[in-house]
Amino acid sequence: MQIPIKQFHLDRPVLYADLNIFRYVGSGELIVENPELAIWAYSTVHLDEILRGDNRDALNGISVLKAREIISVVDTSSEVWVCTGDVELRDYIDPYIRFNEHIEIIQSSGPDQMEGVIGFINRLFDADNYKELKLSIGSMPESIKQLLQEHDHPRTSEIVEKAQVVANDLQIVIEEHLKDLPKITKRRADLGLPKNISQLSEAEDDPIQYIWNCISDKCPNVDKDHFFGFINPEFETNSPHVYGQSNSFASAHFLLGLLGVSPDKGTKEKRKVLNSLSDANHVGMASFCQFLLTAEKNMPKKAQAVFRHKEVNCTVLYKPYTPSNYLINLTNPDYP
C-alpha cells in the first residue's frame, strides 16, 4: 500500500535542523539572521542524540531558535497504545524541561530495544562480531527473565518462553546468513551495483530509480517500494502500529548508505551505526517539513534522492561547519 505524503502547511515554512545545527547555534558558532521567518523543528531523535553524548549546547540552540518538537501521534483509546503514523507539531516548550522529561521516560522504559538490532546492522557493515552476536542472542531470554522478575510480572514464564523461541530462530538466522557473510563490496557487486554507484547515481535525476534499474533483475520477488522500505507489509501484519511516513523515508535513506551511496564511515562500530540511524530518522521527520538543514556531509545526497523519488516538497540545505563567518540568513531565498 502506497503511503500518502503529508506535510505541515502553516503560516511559515517549517525548517527541520539536525543536531549539529542546533549545537552550533547554542554554542554561538553559527549565527542565524532572521530566524523568525521559519518555524524551526526538532524531534526525539535529537533528544536521544543529546542523551548519548555529553554536550548540551543543542538544547540552548533549540531555545534560541524557539524550535518546536515534531511528535508521533499515539492512539491511547485502547489498552495497547498504537502509533498512528501521523505526527503533530507541538507548541514551544523549554527544551531543558523537555529533555529532563525524556530522560525520565527512557529510564522508566527498561532496556533499549535497539540494542539487539545494532549488532546485526554492524555485521552487515563487515563488523567481525559473529561470536558476539551469537552470545548476545543466546543470553536474551535470561536477561528478559531477570528484568520481569524484578517487577514481579505475572506473565514472566509465558514471555520468557516466547523469547526463547525468538532467540532460537535468530540463532538460526545468524548461523545461516551471517556466519560466512561476504564483504559488503562483494554483496553490492553481486546485486549488480558498480563500484562507483555513489557518483553514478548522484548524476541521475532519480538516483533511486537508477539503482533499481541496476539491481531489479537480482530481486525478482520484491517490488521497488518494498525493497527500499517505502512500504513494509511484514511490519503492518505483525505489529499493531502503523508503519508511517517517517519510517518509510528513514528506511530508504539508511538503505542507500548500505548500498554505497554517500556511505558513512566507521559503521562497523555501534556508535557510528547509531549516528547513521539518527540521520535516517531525521530525514524521516523532515519529510513533513519544507526544509531540512544539515551540517552532516553524508546526509544531503541521500535525503535529496529519497525526497526526489517520492516528489516530496522538502528542500535539503547543506551548511558545513566553518571556523569563521558561519552564518545563515533566512532572507536569502536559497538560505545557506
C-alpha positions in Angstrom: 0.0 0.0 0.0 1.4 3.4 -1.0 1.9 5.8 1.9 0.3 9.2 1.1 2.7 12.1 1.6 1.7 14.5 4.4 3.4 17.8 5.2 2.8 20.8 7.5 1.2 23.8 5.9 1.5 26.7 8.3 1.9 30.5 8.1 5.7 30.0 7.6 7.8 27.2 6.2 8.8 24.5 8.7 12.6 24.1 8.9 13.9 20.9 10.5 17.5 21.1 11.5 19.9 18.3 12.5 21.6 18.2 15.9 24.8 19.9 14.8 23.0 23.0 13.6 21.3 23.4 16.9 24.6 22.7 18.7 26.5 25.3 16.7 23.7 27.9 17.3 23.7 27.0 21.0 27.5 27.5 21.3 27.4 30.8 19.4 29.5 29.4 16.5 26.6 29.6 14.0 24.7 32.9 13.6 21.1 32.7 12.2 19.8 36.0 10.8 16.0 36.5 10.7 15.3 33.1 12.3 11.6 34.1 12.8 11.0 33.7 9.0 10.8 29.9 9.6 9.2 27.6 12.2 12.2 25.6 13.5 11.6 22.0 14.3 13.3 19.1 16.1 12.2 15.6 17.4 13.0 12.9 20.0 15.8 11.9 17.6 17.7 15.0 18.8 16.9 14.2 22.5 18.3 10.7 22.0 21.5 12.0 20.4 22.0 14.5 23.2 21.5 11.8 25.8 24.1 9.6 24.1 26.7 12.4 24.2 27.9 14.8 26.8 27.3 18.1 25.0 24.1 20.1 25.9 24.7 23.1 23.6 21.9 21.8 21.3 19.4 22.5 24.0 20.4 26.1 24.1 20.2 26.2 20.3 16.7 24.9 20.4 15.8 27.5 23.0 17.4 30.4 21.0 15.5 29.4 17.8 12.3 28.6 19.7 12.2 25.3 17.9 9.0 23.2 18.2 9.0 19.4 18.6 7.5 17.1 16.0 5.9 14.2 17.9 4.3 11.0 16.7 0.5 10.7 17.2 -0.4 7.8 19.5 -3.9 6.4 19.8 -4.5 5.7 23.5 -8.1 4.7 23.2 -7.4 1.0 23.8 -5.3 -1.0 26.3 -2.4 -1.2 23.8 -1.3 2.2 22.7 -0.8 2.4 18.9 1.4 4.7 16.8 -0.9 6.0 14.0 1.9 7.0 11.6 0.9 10.7 11.8 2.8 13.5 13.5 2.0 16.8 15.2 4.0 20.0 15.8 3.9 20.8 19.5 3.8 24.3 20.8 7.2 25.5 22.0 8.3 24.3 25.5 11.5 24.9 27.3 13.9 22.3 25.8 15.7 21.7 29.2 12.4 20.7 30.8 11.5 18.6 27.7 14.9 16.9 27.9 14.5 16.0 31.6 11.1 14.5 30.8 12.7 12.4 28.0 15.4 11.1 30.4 12.7 10.1 32.9 10.8 8.2 30.1 13.9 6.4 29.0 14.9 5.4 32.5 11.4 4.0 33.2 11.0 2.1 29.9 13.6 -0.7 30.5 16.3 -1.9 28.2 16.7 -0.2 24.8 15.0 -2.4 22.2 17.5 -1.2 19.6 20.4 -2.8 21.4 19.7 -6.2 19.9 19.4 -4.8 16.4 22.6 -2.8 16.3 24.8 -5.9 16.3 23.0 -7.2 13.2 23.5 -3.9 11.4 27.2 -3.8 12.4 27.6 -7.3 10.9 26.0 -6.1 7.6 28.8 -3.4 7.5 31.5 -6.0 7.9 32.0 -6.0 11.6 33.8 -9.1 12.9 31.2 -9.8 15.6 29.7 -13.1 14.7 30.6 -14.8 18.0 29.4 -11.8 20.0 26.1 -11.8 18.2 25.6 -15.5 19.0 26.3 -14.9 22.7 24.2 -11.8 22.9 21.1 -13.5 21.4 21.7 -16.6 23.4 21.6 -14.6 26.7 18.5 -12.6 25.7 15.8 -14.8 27.4 17.7 -14.8 30.7 18.1 -11.0 30.6 14.3 -10.7 29.9 13.6 -13.1 32.8 15.7 -11.1 35.2 14.0 -7.8 34.2 10.5 -9.2 34.6 11.2 -10.9 37.9 12.5 -7.5 39.3 9.0 -6.2 38.6 7.1 -9.3 39.7 5.5 -9.6 36.2 2.6 -12.1 36.3 3.3 -13.5 32.9 7.1 -13.9 33.3 7.1 -17.6 32.3 5.0 -17.1 29.2 7.0 -14.1 28.0 10.4 -15.8 28.6 9.2 -18.9 26.8 8.3 -16.8 23.7 11.6 -15.0 24.0 13.4 -18.4 23.9 11.6 -19.3 20.6 12.6 -15.9 19.1 16.2 -16.4 20.3 16.3 -19.8 18.8 15.0 -18.5 15.4 17.6 -15.7 15.5 20.4 -18.1 16.2 19.5 -20.0 13.1 19.4 -16.7 11.0 22.9 -15.8 12.4 24.3 -19.2 11.6 22.8 -19.5 8.1 23.1 -15.9 6.9 25.7 -14.0 8.9 28.4 -16.5 9.8 30.2 -16.5 6.4 28.7 -13.2 5.2 30.6 -11.9 2.1 32.2 -8.5 2.4 29.9 -5.6 1.7 31.7 -4.6 -1.5 31.1 -8.1 -2.9 27.4 -8.1 -1.9 27.0 -4.8 -3.7 28.7 -6.2 -6.8 26.6 -9.3 -6.6 23.5 -7.2 -6.7 24.7 -5.6 -9.9 25.9 -2.3 -8.5 29.0 -0.7 -10.0 31.9 0.3 -7.7 31.2 4.0 -8.3 27.5 3.7 -7.6 27.6 6.9 -5.4 28.9 9.1 -8.2 26.8 7.5 -10.9 23.5 7.7 -9.0 24.1 11.3 -8.0 24.4 12.3 -11.7 20.8 10.9 -12.3 17.6 12.8 -11.9 16.2 10.0 -9.9 19.1 8.1 -8.1 16.7 5.5 -6.5 15.2 4.6 -9.9 18.8 4.3 -11.4 19.8 2.0 -8.6 16.7 -0.1 -9.0 17.4 -0.5 -12.7 20.8 -1.9 -11.8 19.6 -4.4 -9.3 15.9 -5.3 -10.1 16.9 -8.4 -12.1 18.5 -9.8 -8.9 15.4 -9.1 -6.9 12.6 -10.9 -8.8 10.3 -11.4 -5.8 10.1 -7.9 -4.4 9.0 -4.6 -5.9 10.9 -1.3 -5.7 9.0 0.3 -2.8 9.2 -2.8 -0.7 12.9 -3.2 -1.4 13.8 0.4 -0.3 11.5 0.3 2.7 8.9 2.8 1.4 6.3 0.1 2.3 6.6 -2.7 4.8 3.8 -5.2 4.7 5.5 -7.5 7.2 5.6 -4.7 9.8 1.9 -3.9 9.2 1.0 -7.6 9.5 3.0 -8.3 12.7 2.6 -5.0 14.6 -0.4 -3.0 15.8 1.4 0.2 14.9 1.2 1.9 11.5 4.5 1.9 9.6 4.0 5.5 8.5 5.8 8.2 6.5 8.7 8.8 8.9 9.7 5.1 9.0 9.3 4.9 5.2 11.7 7.7 4.4 14.2 6.7 7.2 14.4 3.2 5.9 15.1 4.3 2.3 17.7 6.8 3.5 19.6 4.2 5.6 19.4 1.6 2.8 21.0 4.0 0.3 24.1 4.1 2.6 24.2 0.3 2.8 24.1 0.2 -1.0 27.1 2.6 -1.2 25.5 6.0 -1.8 27.3 8.6 0.4 28.1 5.8 2.9 29.0 6.8 6.5 32.4 5.8 7.7 33.1 3.5 10.7 29.7 1.7 10.6 31.3 -1.4 12.0 31.1 0.4 15.3 27.9 0.6 17.4 28.2 4.4 17.9 28.6 5.1 14.2 25.6 2.9 13.3 23.5 4.7 15.9 24.6 8.0 14.3 23.6 6.7 10.8 20.2 5.6 12.1 19.7 9.0 13.7 20.5 10.7 10.4 18.0 8.4 8.7 15.3 9.2 11.3 16.0 12.9 10.9 15.2 12.6 7.2 12.0 10.7 8.1 10.8 13.5 10.3 12.0 16.2 7.9 9.7 14.7 5.2 6.8 16.5 6.9 8.6 19.9 6.6 9.5 22.3 3.8 13.3 22.4 4.6 15.9 20.1 6.1 19.0 21.9 7.2 22.1 19.8 8.0 25.8 20.1 8.6 26.3 16.4 8.1 28.4 15.7 5.0 26.8 12.3 4.0 23.1 13.2 4.7 22.2 15.6 1.9 22.6 13.4 -1.2 20.7 10.5 0.3 18.0 12.8 1.6 17.6 14.5 -1.8 17.4 11.1 -3.5 14.6 10.0 -1.2 12.6 13.2 -1.4 13.1 13.4 -5.2 12.0 9.9 -5.8 8.7 10.4 -3.9 8.3 14.0 -5.2 8.3 15.5 -1.7 8.5 19.2 -1.4 11.3 19.3 1.1 14.5 21.2 0.1 17.7 19.9 1.6 20.1 22.6 2.7 23.7 21.7 3.4 25.7 24.1 5.7 29.0 22.6 6.6 30.9 23.9 9.6 33.4 26.7 9.1 35.5 28.2 11.9 34.7 31.8 10.9 31.8 33.6 9.2 29.4 30.7 9.9 26.2 32.4 9.0 22.7 31.6 7.7 20.4 34.4 6.6 16.8 33.4 6.1 16.1 36.4 3.9 18.1 34.6 1.2 15.6 32.5 -0.8 18.1 29.7 -1.0 19.0 30.1 2.7 22.6 29.0 3.1 
